Amino acid sequence: MKSKAARKLEDAFRDHTGISPSDYFVIGTAAQARFIGAIVDYHGLALAPKKYFSSVGVQKGDWEAFFRLTAANQDRLAESLRAEDEKYGRTTYRSLTFERFPLFEGRPGVYLPISMRSLVRRITTGVFHILTEAALDSGRDRRLWTSHFGIPFQRSVENTIRRGVAASTPAVKVRGEIKYTNEANGLVDSTDVMVVFPEEPLFAEVVSGPMQVATMTRGDLETFNSDLERLVVCKAKQIDRSVKAFRGGYLKIPELDPGTVKRVWPVIISAEPFPQREKTTKRVKTALAEAGYFRDEGFAPLALVSAEELFFCEGFMEGGESLLELIRAWKTSPGAKRDSPGGVPTPTQVPSRHAKARTPRGPRCS
């Protein structure tokens, strides 16, 4: 049974787009699989949905709605790019236009991918942005619909972690939020998810909010600092508080003894990848140090993991690698100081010992 909030989200999405969120995701992943298959098998990349979807029972109105949301022809792309440059300034970093329209309609009814990464984002976290557009177009607060995303996204992340841990390290427990009482704040919630490895537990916070356009497409430092405070520093505060409460005896985790814990791994899992370059990584460390978080020797380096990376991580866990091993290998590898994908190894960057890990067939966390 769907909750009232979930039904409202679906209705808002459908009213704005002409398609349900589930159908949007199904058609999107089917189109993504078609493009990936074409790249792997070296056959024609162009996709004609009228022919492609004719034999699988997808309604014409549904796939037409999907491609209206994700594709544009040359004139529309050029107009959008000019408007974007006028509003935000010129850039070679990333384009909002291509994030919104990752598919090019070369001729009517035939589509090519401009960017596969942008297509994946438009299919997954794009739902978040479409709901923001729906609220703004109706003259309401931009957070009207997206504010409901936090709890479902947190549950999705927790379930993904539970599946992976059960497959790789079944003796390790996964705990969701635990209420505890401390002297300063009274009754409070712990961090969102705790993976109870006996000597090196993971304390993870989940954040569903998106970065601002100027951060994503222009690398704007002012909006980056604002996003850093909102998406990282505020979540780090919650982890730092929970770990200190655990060590001080206020937060009780049944399977975990503070006296046996050597260090704690702080993890922030976001709906979108957070910028990770040498300079931005240094800025994150500086911001955390200025706020006074993770200063104790008992803290391992902070890991910033996107939902997409967690999805790949689940595949490796199903192949026998533990989440702790994946996080530790990334943070202690020779490449950890270089540009990183955001948290854990991706399929093209994992060590050879991960080669036999099974990658899931489709997204299970977004």
Stockholm file with secondary structure:
# STOCKHOLM 1.0

chainA/1-366         MKSKAARKLEDAFRDHTGISPSDYFVIGTAAQARFIGAIVDYHGLALAPKKYFSSVGVQKGDWEAFFRLTAANQDRLAESLRAEDEKYGRTTYRSLTFERFPLFEGRPGVYLPISMRSLVRRITTGVFHILTEAALDSGRDRRLWTSHFGIPFQRSVENTIRRGVAASTPAVKVRGEIKYTNEANGLVDSTDVMVVFPEEPLFAEVVSGPMQVATMTRGDLETFNSDLERLVVCKAKQIDRSVKAFRGGYLKIPELDPGTVKRVWPVIISAEPFPQREKTTKRVKTALAEAGYFRDEGFAPLALVSAEELFFCEGFMEGGESLLELIRAWKTSPGAKRDSPGGVPTPTQVPSRHAKARTPRGPRCS
#=GR chainA/1-366 SS CCCHHHHHHHHHHHHHHSSCHHHHHHHHHHHHHHHHHHHHHTSCCCBCHHHHTTTTTCCHHHHHHHHHHHEECHHHHHHHHHHHHHHHCCCSSCCHHHHHCCEEEEETTEEEESCHHHHHHHHTTHHHHHHHHHHHHTTSCTTTTGGGSHHHHHHHHHHHHHHHHHHHCTTSCEECCCEEEETTTEEEECCSEEECCSSSCEEEEEECCCCCHHHHHHCCHHHHHHHIIIIIIHHHHHHHHHHHHHHTTSSCCTTCCGGGCCCBEEEEEESSCCCCSHHHHHHHHHHHHHHTCSCSTTBCCCEEEEHHHHHHHHHHHHTTCCHHHHHHHHHHSGGGGSCCSSSSCCTTTSCGGGTTCCCCSSCCCC
#=GC SS_cons         CCCHHHHHHHHHHHHHHSSCHHHHHHHHHHHHHHHHHHHHHTSCCCBCHHHHTTTTTCCHHHHHHHHHHHEECHHHHHHHHHHHHHHHCCCSSCCHHHHHCCEEEEETTEEEESCHHHHHHHHTTHHHHHHHHHHHHTTSCTTTTGGGSHHHHHHHHHHHHHHHHHHHCTTSCEECCCEEEETTTEEEECCSEEECCSSSCEEEEEECCCCCHHHHHHCCHHHHHHHIIIIIIHHHHHHHHHHHHHHTTSSCCTTCCGGGCCCBEEEEEESSCCCCSHHHHHHHHHHHHHHTCSCSTTBCCCEEEEHHHHHHHHHHHHTTCCHHHHHHHHHHSGGGGSCCSSSSCCTTTSCGGGTTCCCCSSCCCC
//
